[in-house]
């Protein structure tokens, strides 16, 4: 481990011990839809169980609206889909 830590370009102990900022934990996604731009952020849940290989590989990704404009657009799209 000490040898690996001595390699150039690797973060030091101080950088490794700090808490990541929200900008490093959130992956933004922007989608153009006509004249509108929908903004989302994603969360990924991992279900891991050492006794079940199927669960170890399962990932659930959820896209959530990142602003009020996107939320309103999604509600209007849901309403128009329900009416058709």
TAJO-V110344 format. One record per helix or strand of 2 or more residues. SS is the DSSP state (a for helix, b for strand). FROM is the first residue (numbers start at 1). LEN is the number of residues. If there is no record, write none. Layout:
SS;FROM;LEN
SS;FROM;LEN
This chain:
a;2;4
a;13;5
a;22;4
b;28;6
b;36;11
a;53;4
b;59;7
a;68;16
